[in-house]
């Protein structure tokens, strides 16, 4: 393989890892929002406080 091919493959690998890490962060954020909604449904006092803000 040529050096340019190796550099290209390495660059693509890094780009792929960055893309996957961004997806993981979004999934974590969505999970946190779902957990927050679940807690709010369980506690009406908390729900009323959050709605007032």
mmCIF file of the N, C-alpha and C atoms, coordinates in Angstrom:
data_MODEL
# 
_entry.id   MODEL 
# 
loop_
_atom_site.group_PDB 
_atom_site.id 
_atom_site.type_symbol 
_atom_site.label_atom_id 
_atom_site.label_alt_id 
_atom_site.label_comp_id 
_atom_site.label_asym_id 
_atom_site.label_entity_id 
_atom_site.label_seq_id 
_atom_site.pdbx_PDB_ins_code 
_atom_site.Cartn_x 
_atom_site.Cartn_y 
_atom_site.Cartn_z 
_atom_site.occupancy 
_atom_site.B_iso_or_equiv 
_atom_site.pdbx_formal_charge 
_atom_site.auth_seq_id 
_atom_site.auth_comp_id 
_atom_site.auth_asym_id 
_atom_site.auth_atom_id 
_atom_site.pdbx_PDB_model_num 
ATOM 1   N N  . UNK A 1 1  ? 0.835   -1.187 0.000  1.00 0.00 ? 1  UNK A N  1 
ATOM 2   C CA . UNK A 1 1  ? 0.000   0.000  0.000  1.00 0.00 ? 1  UNK A CA 1 
ATOM 3   C C  . UNK A 1 1  ? 0.877   1.246  0.000  1.00 0.00 ? 1  UNK A C  1 
ATOM 4   N N  . UNK A 1 2  ? 0.358   2.251  -0.599 1.00 0.00 ? 2  UNK A N  1 
ATOM 5   C CA . UNK A 1 2  ? 1.069   3.525  -0.598 1.00 0.00 ? 2  UNK A CA 1 
ATOM 6   C C  . UNK A 1 2  ? 0.811   4.256  0.706  1.00 0.00 ? 2  UNK A C  1 
ATOM 7   N N  . UNK A 1 3  ? 1.698   5.172  1.008  1.00 0.00 ? 3  UNK A N  1 
ATOM 8   C CA . UNK A 1 3  ? 1.549   5.953  2.239  1.00 0.00 ? 3  UNK A CA 1 
ATOM 9   C C  . UNK A 1 3  ? 0.256   6.769  2.208  1.00 0.00 ? 3  UNK A C  1 
ATOM 10  N N  . UNK A 1 4  ? -0.140  7.265  1.036  1.00 0.00 ? 4  UNK A N  1 
ATOM 11  C CA . UNK A 1 4  ? -1.374  8.056  0.951  1.00 0.00 ? 4  UNK A CA 1 
ATOM 12  C C  . UNK A 1 4  ? -2.593  7.213  1.263  1.00 0.00 ? 4  UNK A C  1 
ATOM 13  N N  . UNK A 1 5  ? -2.566  5.931  0.865  1.00 0.00 ? 5  UNK A N  1 
ATOM 14  C CA . UNK A 1 5  ? -3.679  5.041  1.188  1.00 0.00 ? 5  UNK A CA 1 
ATOM 15  C C  . UNK A 1 5  ? -3.775  4.812  2.695  1.00 0.00 ? 5  UNK A C  1 
ATOM 16  N N  . UNK A 1 6  ? -2.630  4.645  3.323  1.00 0.00 ? 6  UNK A N  1 
ATOM 17  C CA . UNK A 1 6  ? -2.619  4.446  4.769  1.00 0.00 ? 6  UNK A CA 1 
ATOM 18  C C  . UNK A 1 6  ? -3.133  5.686  5.497  1.00 0.00 ? 6  UNK A C  1 
ATOM 19  N N  . UNK A 1 7  ? -2.725  6.859  5.025  1.00 0.00 ? 7  UNK A N  1 
ATOM 20  C CA . UNK A 1 7  ? -3.195  8.113  5.632  1.00 0.00 ? 7  UNK A CA 1 
ATOM 21  C C  . UNK A 1 7  ? -4.702  8.275  5.441  1.00 0.00 ? 7  UNK A C  1 
ATOM 22  N N  . UNK A 1 8  ? -5.172  7.917  4.260  1.00 0.00 ? 8  UNK A N  1 
ATOM 23  C CA . UNK A 1 8  ? -6.610  8.029  3.976  1.00 0.00 ? 8  UNK A CA 1 
ATOM 24  C C  . UNK A 1 8  ? -7.397  7.099  4.888  1.00 0.00 ? 8  UNK A C  1 
ATOM 25  N N  . UNK A 1 9  ? -6.932  5.859  5.034  1.00 0.00 ? 9  UNK A N  1 
ATOM 26  C CA . UNK A 1 9  ? -7.624  4.903  5.901  1.00 0.00 ? 9  UNK A CA 1 
ATOM 27  C C  . UNK A 1 9  ? -7.618  5.359  7.349  1.00 0.00 ? 9  UNK A C  1 
ATOM 28  N N  . UNK A 1 10 ? -6.508  5.921  7.781  1.00 0.00 ? 10 UNK A N  1 
ATOM 29  C CA . UNK A 1 10 ? -6.426  6.407  9.160  1.00 0.00 ? 10 UNK A CA 1 
ATOM 30  C C  . UNK A 1 10 ? -7.388  7.581  9.355  1.00 0.00 ? 10 UNK A C  1 
ATOM 31  N N  . UNK A 1 11 ? -7.450  8.472  8.383  1.00 0.00 ? 11 UNK A N  1 
ATOM 32  C CA . UNK A 1 11 ? -8.367  9.607  8.479  1.00 0.00 ? 11 UNK A CA 1 
ATOM 33  C C  . UNK A 1 11 ? -9.815  9.162  8.502  1.00 0.00 ? 11 UNK A C  1 
ATOM 34  N N  . UNK A 1 12 ? -10.149 8.162  7.684  1.00 0.00 ? 12 UNK A N  1 
ATOM 35  C CA . UNK A 1 12 ? -11.515 7.644  7.670  1.00 0.00 ? 12 UNK A CA 1 
ATOM 36  C C  . UNK A 1 12 ? -11.862 6.968  8.992  1.00 0.00 ? 12 UNK A C  1 
ATOM 37  N N  . UNK A 1 13 ? -10.901 6.276  9.578  1.00 0.00 ? 13 UNK A N  1 
ATOM 38  C CA . UNK A 1 13 ? -11.136 5.621  10.872 1.00 0.00 ? 13 UNK A CA 1 
ATOM 39  C C  . UNK A 1 13 ? -11.414 6.657  11.956 1.00 0.00 ? 13 UNK A C  1 
ATOM 40  N N  . UNK A 1 14 ? -10.660 7.734  11.949 1.00 0.00 ? 14 UNK A N  1 
ATOM 41  C CA . UNK A 1 14 ? -10.867 8.799  12.946 1.00 0.00 ? 14 UNK A CA 1 
ATOM 42  C C  . UNK A 1 14 ? -12.232 9.452  12.746 1.00 0.00 ? 14 UNK A C  1 
ATOM 43  N N  . UNK A 1 15 ? -12.591 9.718  11.484 1.00 0.00 ? 15 UNK A N  1 
ATOM 44  C CA . UNK A 1 15 ? -13.892 10.328 11.200 1.00 0.00 ? 15 UNK A CA 1 
ATOM 45  C C  . UNK A 1 15 ? -15.024 9.410  11.659 1.00 0.00 ? 15 UNK A C  1 
ATOM 46  N N  . UNK A 1 16 ? -14.869 8.118  11.458 1.00 0.00 ? 16 UNK A N  1 
ATOM 47  C CA . UNK A 1 16 ? -15.887 7.154  11.867 1.00 0.00 ? 16 UNK A CA 1 
ATOM 48  C C  . UNK A 1 16 ? -16.044 7.141  13.385 1.00 0.00 ? 16 UNK A C  1 
ATOM 49  N N  . UNK A 1 17 ? -14.929 7.179  14.115 1.00 0.00 ? 17 UNK A N  1 
ATOM 50  C CA . UNK A 1 17 ? -14.984 7.211  15.574 1.00 0.00 ? 17 UNK A CA 1 
ATOM 51  C C  . UNK A 1 17 ? -15.655 8.486  16.080 1.00 0.00 ? 17 UNK A C  1 
ATOM 52  N N  . UNK A 1 18 ? -15.353 9.607  15.442 1.00 0.00 ? 18 UNK A N  1 
ATOM 53  C CA . UNK A 1 18 ? -15.972 10.867 15.851 1.00 0.00 ? 18 UNK A CA 1 
ATOM 54  C C  . UNK A 1 18 ? -17.477 10.837 15.624 1.00 0.00 ? 18 UNK A C  1 
ATOM 55  N N  . UNK A 1 19 ? -17.889 10.281 14.497 1.00 0.00 ? 19 UNK A N  1 
ATOM 56  C CA . UNK A 1 19 ? -19.313 10.189 14.180 1.00 0.00 ? 19 UNK A CA 1 
ATOM 57  C C  . UNK A 1 19 ? -20.022 9.312  15.198 1.00 0.00 ? 19 UNK A C  1 
ATOM 58  N N  . UNK A 1 20 ? -19.412 8.194  15.548 1.00 0.00 ? 20 UNK A N  1 
ATOM 59  C CA . UNK A 1 20 ? -20.031 7.289  16.519 1.00 0.00 ? 20 UNK A CA 1 
ATOM 60  C C  . UNK A 1 20 ? -20.086 7.900  17.902 1.00 0.00 ? 20 UNK A C  1 
ATOM 61  N N  . UNK A 1 21 ? -19.073 8.666  18.275 1.00 0.00 ? 21 UNK A N  1 
ATOM 62  C CA . UNK A 1 21 ? -19.095 9.290  19.599 1.00 0.00 ? 21 UNK A CA 1 
ATOM 63  C C  . UNK A 1 21 ? -20.177 10.359 19.664 1.00 0.00 ? 21 UNK A C  1 
ATOM 64  N N  . UNK A 1 22 ? -20.415 11.052 18.548 1.00 0.00 ? 22 UNK A N  1 
ATOM 65  C CA . UNK A 1 22 ? -21.482 12.058 18.522 1.00 0.00 ? 22 UNK A CA 1 
ATOM 66  C C  . UNK A 1 22 ? -22.839 11.386 18.682 1.00 0.00 ? 22 UNK A C  1 
ATOM 67  N N  . UNK A 1 23 ? -23.019 10.233 18.048 1.00 0.00 ? 23 UNK A N  1 
ATOM 68  C CA . UNK A 1 23 ? -24.274 9.498  18.191 1.00 0.00 ? 23 UNK A CA 1 
ATOM 69  C C  . UNK A 1 23 ? -24.471 9.054  19.629 1.00 0.00 ? 23 UNK A C  1 
ATOM 70  N N  . UNK A 1 24 ? -23.410 8.611  20.263 1.00 0.00 ? 24 UNK A N  1 
ATOM 71  C CA . UNK A 1 24 ? -23.494 8.152  21.651 1.00 0.00 ? 24 UNK A CA 1 
ATOM 72  C C  . UNK A 1 24 ? -23.882 9.303  22.575 1.00 0.00 ? 24 UNK A C  1 
ATOM 73  N N  . UNK A 1 25 ? -23.339 10.480 22.318 1.00 0.00 ? 25 UNK A N  1 
ATOM 74  C CA . UNK A 1 25 ? -23.680 11.639 23.147 1.00 0.00 ? 25 UNK A CA 1 
ATOM 75  C C  . UNK A 1 25 ? -25.154 12.002 22.986 1.00 0.00 ? 25 UNK A C  1 
ATOM 76  N N  . UNK A 1 26 ? -25.662 11.934 21.747 1.00 0.00 ? 26 UNK A N  1 
ATOM 77  C CA . UNK A 1 26 ? -27.072 12.234 21.523 1.00 0.00 ? 26 UNK A CA 1 
ATOM 78  C C  . UNK A 1 26 ? -27.963 11.207 22.205 1.00 0.00 ? 26 UNK A C  1 
ATOM 79  N N  . UNK A 1 27 ? -27.584 9.948  22.133 1.00 0.00 ? 27 UNK A N  1 
ATOM 80  C CA . UNK A 1 27 ? -28.367 8.901  22.780 1.00 0.00 ? 27 UNK A CA 1 
ATOM 81  C C  . UNK A 1 27 ? -28.387 9.102  24.290 1.00 0.00 ? 27 UNK A C  1 
ATOM 82  N N  . UNK A 1 28 ? -27.258 9.495  24.850 1.00 0.00 ? 28 UNK A N  1 
ATOM 83  C CA . UNK A 1 28 ? -27.177 9.740  26.290 1.00 0.00 ? 28 UNK A CA 1 
ATOM 84  C C  . UNK A 1 28 ? -28.076 10.915 26.681 1.00 0.00 ? 28 UNK A C  1 
ATOM 85  N N  . UNK A 1 29 ? -28.091 11.953 25.840 1.00 0.00 ? 29 UNK A N  1 
ATOM 86  C CA . UNK A 1 29 ? -28.917 13.127 26.111 1.00 0.00 ? 29 UNK A CA 1 
ATOM 87  C C  . UNK A 1 29 ? -30.401 12.761 26.035 1.00 0.00 ? 29 UNK A C  1 
ATOM 88  N N  . UNK A 1 30 ? -30.779 11.970 25.022 1.00 0.00 ? 30 UNK A N  1 
ATOM 89  C CA . UNK A 1 30 ? -32.165 11.534 24.896 1.00 0.00 ? 30 UNK A CA 1 
ATOM 90  C C  . UNK A 1 30 ? -32.592 10.688 26.087 1.00 0.00 ? 30 UNK A C  1 
ATOM 91  N N  . UNK A 1 31 ? -31.699 9.831  26.565 1.00 0.00 ? 31 UNK A N  1 
ATOM 92  C CA . UNK A 1 31 ? -31.998 8.987  27.718 1.00 0.00 ? 31 UNK A CA 1 
ATOM 93  C C  . UNK A 1 31 ? -32.197 9.839  28.969 1.00 0.00 ? 31 UNK A C  1 
ATOM 94  N N  . UNK A 1 32 ? -31.386 10.875 29.113 1.00 0.00 ? 32 UNK A N  1 
ATOM 95  C CA . UNK A 1 32 ? -31.517 11.757 30.270 1.00 0.00 ? 32 UNK A CA 1 
ATOM 96  C C  . UNK A 1 32 ? -32.858 12.481 30.240 1.00 0.00 ? 32 UNK A C  1 
ATOM 97  N N  . UNK A 1 33 ? -33.289 12.917 29.064 1.00 0.00 ? 33 UNK A N  1 
ATOM 98  C CA . UNK A 1 33 ? -34.574 13.590 28.944 1.00 0.00 ? 33 UNK A CA 1 
ATOM 99  C C  . UNK A 1 33 ? -35.718 12.633 29.260 1.00 0.00 ? 33 UNK A C  1 
ATOM 100 N N  . UNK A 1 34 ? -35.597 11.390 28.811 1.00 0.00 ? 34 UNK A N  1 
ATOM 101 C CA . UNK A 1 34 ? -36.634 10.401 29.090 1.00 0.00 ? 34 UNK A CA 1 
ATOM 102 C C  . UNK A 1 34 ? -36.708 10.113 30.583 1.00 0.00 ? 34 UNK A C  1 
ATOM 103 N N  . UNK A 1 35 ? -35.552 10.026 31.234 1.00 0.00 ? 35 UNK A N  1 
ATOM 104 C CA . UNK A 1 35 ? -35.532 9.807  32.678 1.00 0.00 ? 35 UNK A CA 1 
ATOM 105 C C  . UNK A 1 35 ? -36.164 10.974 33.417 1.00 0.00 ? 35 UNK A C  1 
ATOM 106 N N  . UNK A 1 36 ? -35.889 12.179 32.959 1.00 0.00 ? 36 UNK A N  1 
ATOM 107 C CA . UNK A 1 36 ? -36.456 13.367 33.591 1.00 0.00 ? 36 UNK A CA 1 
ATOM 108 C C  . UNK A 1 36 ? -37.975 13.367 33.468 1.00 0.00 ? 36 UNK A C  1 
ATOM 109 N N  . UNK A 1 37 ? -38.485 13.019 32.286 1.00 0.00 ? 37 UNK A N  1 
ATOM 110 C CA . UNK A 1 37 ? -39.933 12.968 32.083 1.00 0.00 ? 37 UNK A CA 1 
ATOM 111 C C  . UNK A 1 37 ? -40.571 11.904 32.972 1.00 0.00 ? 37 UNK A C  1 
ATOM 112 N N  . UNK A 1 38 ? -39.890 10.775 33.135 1.00 0.00 ? 38 UNK A N  1 
ATOM 113 C CA . UNK A 1 38 ? -40.411 9.698  33.976 1.00 0.00 ? 38 UNK A CA 1 
ATOM 114 C C  . UNK A 1 38 ? -40.498 10.150 35.425 1.00 0.00 ? 38 UNK A C  1 
ATOM 115 N N  . UNK A 1 39 ? -39.464 10.840 35.898 1.00 0.00 ? 39 UNK A N  1 
ATOM 116 C CA . UNK A 1 39 ? -39.451 11.337 37.280 1.00 0.00 ? 39 UNK A CA 1 
ATOM 117 C C  . UNK A 1 39 ? -40.547 12.383 37.481 1.00 0.00 ? 39 UNK A C  1 
ATOM 118 N N  . UNK A 1 40 ? -40.740 13.233 36.501 1.00 0.00 ? 40 UNK A N  1 
ATOM 119 C CA . UNK A 1 40 ? -41.766 14.272 36.609 1.00 0.00 ? 40 UNK A CA 1 
ATOM 120 C C  . UNK A 1 40 ? -43.156 13.649 36.704 1.00 0.00 ? 40 UNK A C  1 
ATOM 121 N N  . UNK A 1 41 ? -43.395 12.588 35.930 1.00 0.00 ? 41 UNK A N  1 
ATOM 122 C CA . UNK A 1 41 ? -44.701 11.928 35.987 1.00 0.00 ? 41 UNK A CA 1 
ATOM 123 C C  . UNK A 1 41 ? -44.949 11.303 37.349 1.00 0.00 ? 41 UNK A C  1 
ATOM 124 N N  . UNK A 1 42 ? -43.904 10.825 37.994 1.00 0.00 ? 42 UNK A N  1 
ATOM 125 C CA . UNK A 1 42 ? -44.049 10.177 39.290 1.00 0.00 ? 42 UNK A CA 1 
ATOM 126 C C  . UNK A 1 42 ? -44.248 11.175 40.426 1.00 0.00 ? 42 UNK A C  1 
ATOM 127 N N  . UNK A 1 43 ? -43.806 12.423 40.252 1.00 0.00 ? 43 UNK A N  1 
ATOM 128 C CA . UNK A 1 43 ? -43.851 13.391 41.333 1.00 0.00 ? 43 UNK A CA 1 
ATOM 129 C C  . UNK A 1 43 ? -44.607 14.639 40.870 1.00 0.00 ? 43 UNK A C  1 
ATOM 130 N N  . UNK A 1 44 ? -45.879 14.764 41.195 1.00 0.00 ? 44 UNK A N  1 
ATOM 131 C CA . UNK A 1 44 ? -46.672 15.908 40.736 1.00 0.00 ? 44 UNK A CA 1 
ATOM 132 C C  . UNK A 1 44 ? -46.183 17.254 41.285 1.00 0.00 ? 44 UNK A C  1 
ATOM 133 N N  . UNK A 1 45 ? -45.608 17.261 42.480 1.00 0.00 ? 45 UNK A N  1 
ATOM 134 C CA . UNK A 1 45 ? -45.087 18.505 43.039 1.00 0.00 ? 45 UNK A CA 1 
ATOM 135 C C  . UNK A 1 45 ? -43.923 19.017 42.191 1.00 0.00 ? 45 UNK A C  1 
ATOM 136 N N  . UNK A 1 46 ? -43.041 18.117 41.833 1.00 0.00 ? 46 UNK A N  1 
ATOM 137 C CA . UNK A 1 46 ? -41.911 18.474 40.981 1.00 0.00 ? 46 UNK A CA 1 
ATOM 138 C C  . UNK A 1 46 ? -42.398 18.970 39.614 1.00 0.00 ? 46 UNK A C  1 
ATOM 139 N N  . UNK A 1 47 ? -43.412 18.328 39.085 1.00 0.00 ? 47 UNK A N  1 
ATOM 140 C CA . UNK A 1 47 ? -43.971 18.721 37.791 1.00 0.00 ? 47 UNK A CA 1 
ATOM 141 C C  . UNK A 1 47 ? -44.528 20.141 37.871 1.00 0.00 ? 47 UNK A C  1 
ATOM 142 N N  . UNK A 1 48 ? -45.216 20.463 38.965 1.00 0.00 ? 48 UNK A N  1 
ATOM 143 C CA . UNK A 1 48 ? -45.784 21.803 39.086 1.00 0.00 ? 48 UNK A CA 1 
ATOM 144 C C  . UNK A 1 48 ? -44.694 22.856 39.224 1.00 0.00 ? 48 UNK A C  1 
ATOM 145 N N  . UNK A 1 49 ? -43.600 22.515 39.899 1.00 0.00 ? 49 UNK A N  1 
ATOM 146 C CA . UNK A 1 49 ? -42.492 23.462 40.043 1.00 0.00 ? 49 UNK A CA 1 
ATOM 147 C C  . UNK A 1 49 ? -41.797 23.719 38.716 1.00 0.00 ? 49 UNK A C  1 
ATOM 148 N N  . UNK A 1 50 ? -41.630 22.676 37.932 1.00 0.00 ? 50 UNK A N  1 
ATOM 149 C CA . UNK A 1 50 ? -40.943 22.813 36.638 1.00 0.00 ? 50 UNK A CA 1 
ATOM 150 C C  . UNK A 1 50 ? -41.822 23.587 35.658 1.00 0.00 ? 50 UNK A C  1 
ATOM 151 N N  . UNK A 1 51 ? -43.133 23.373 35.700 1.00 0.00 ? 51 UNK A N  1 
ATOM 152 C CA . UNK A 1 51 ? -44.027 24.082 34.782 1.00 0.00 ? 51 UNK A CA 1 
ATOM 153 C C  . UNK A 1 51 ? -44.068 25.571 35.084 1.00 0.00 ? 51 UNK A C  1 
ATOM 154 N N  . UNK A 1 52 ? -43.862 25.967 36.338 1.00 0.00 ? 52 UNK A N  1 
ATOM 155 C CA . UNK A 1 52 ? -43.893 27.378 36.707 1.00 0.00 ? 52 UNK A CA 1 
ATOM 156 C C  . UNK A 1 52 ? -42.676 28.127 36.224 1.00 0.00 ? 52 UNK A C  1 
ATOM 157 N N  . UNK A 1 53 ? -41.572 27.435 35.976 1.00 0.00 ? 53 UNK A N  1 
ATOM 158 C CA . UNK A 1 53 ? -40.345 28.099 35.536 1.00 0.00 ? 53 UNK A CA 1 
ATOM 159 C C  . UNK A 1 53 ? -40.377 28.410 34.103 1.00 0.00 ? 53 UNK A C  1 
# 
